[in-house]
């Protein structure tokens, strides 16, 4: 199934499929906040470290299966992530806050 994602989210998902940290970071605002199961990462440096140490190291690739909008800024995307981590694949919910064609915040929960 193919779903239509807003451009910053589509860019992030495509980069994640390639495990490309630079491209994964590109859709995020410079001052973005990433909440990963209650761990908080602020700004590009901390988010890049998260991508390198936890996403790319585990080869964790997210596959969106469903999308819904909560309002004009928040987009919720759900689907499994596969990789080299316990319990793979696991279902995740990605809650993106978009602002000015960038990801301002992302909250990921399993």
C-alpha positions in Angstrom: 0.0 0.0 0.0 1.3 3.4 -0.9 0.3 6.5 1.2 0.9 10.1 0.4 3.1 11.8 3.0 3.9 15.5 3.4 7.2 16.3 1.7 9.4 16.6 4.9 8.0 13.3 6.2 8.4 11.6 2.8 12.0 12.8 2.7 12.7 11.5 6.2 11.2 8.1 5.4 13.1 7.8 2.1 16.4 8.7 3.8 15.6 6.3 6.7 15.1 3.5 4.1 18.7 4.2 2.9 20.0 4.6 6.5 21.4 8.0 5.4 21.9 10.1 8.5 22.6 13.3 6.6 19.5 13.0 4.5 17.4 11.9 7.5 18.4 15.1 9.4 17.8 17.4 6.4 13.9 17.7 6.9 14.3 18.8 10.5 14.4 22.4 11.6 17.7 23.5 13.2 16.0 23.7 16.6 13.8 20.6 16.3 13.0 18.3 19.2 12.9 14.5 18.8 11.3 12.5 21.6 12.1 8.8 21.3 10.2 6.7 23.9 10.6 9.5 26.5 14.2 10.3 25.6 14.6 13.9 24.5 17.0 15.1 21.7 17.2 18.8 20.8 18.9 20.3 17.7 20.7 18.8 14.8 23.7 17.5 16.8 21.7 15.5 19.3 19.3 14.2 16.7 22.2 13.1 14.4 23.8 11.2 17.4 20.4 9.5 17.9 20.3 8.5 14.2 23.8 7.2 14.1 23.8 5.3 17.5 20.3 4.0 17.6 18.7 4.0 14.1 21.6 3.3 11.7 23.5 1.0 14.2 20.3 -1.1 14.5 19.5 -0.8 10.8 16.0 0.3 11.9 13.8 1.1 8.9 10.3 2.4 9.4 7.6 1.6 6.9 4.5 3.9 7.1 1.2 2.1 6.7 -1.3 4.7 7.9 -1.5 8.4 8.2 -3.9 10.8 9.9 -3.9 14.5 10.6 -4.6 15.9 14.1 -4.7 19.5 12.9 -2.9 21.6 10.3 0.5 21.1 11.9 0.5 17.6 13.4 0.6 14.4 11.2 0.5 11.0 12.8 2.1 8.1 10.9 2.0 4.5 12.0 3.7 1.3 10.8 6.3 -1.3 11.6 10.1 -0.8 11.9 12.4 -3.7 11.0 16.0 -4.0 12.0 18.6 -5.6 14.2 16.9 -5.0 17.5 15.0 -7.1 20.0 11.4 -7.8 19.0 11.8 -6.7 15.4 9.6 -5.9 13.7 7.8 -3.5 16.1 4.9 -1.2 15.4 5.6 2.5 16.0 3.7 5.7 16.0 5.5 8.8 14.7 3.8 12.1 15.6 5.3 14.8 13.4 4.8 18.5 14.1 5.4 20.4 10.9 6.3 24.1 10.6 7.4 26.1 7.5 7.9 22.9 5.5 10.2 21.3 8.1 9.9 18.9 11.0 9.7 21.0 14.1 9.1 18.1 16.5 8.8 14.3 16.3 7.6 12.0 19.0 8.1 8.3 18.4 6.4 5.6 20.6 6.2 1.9 20.3 
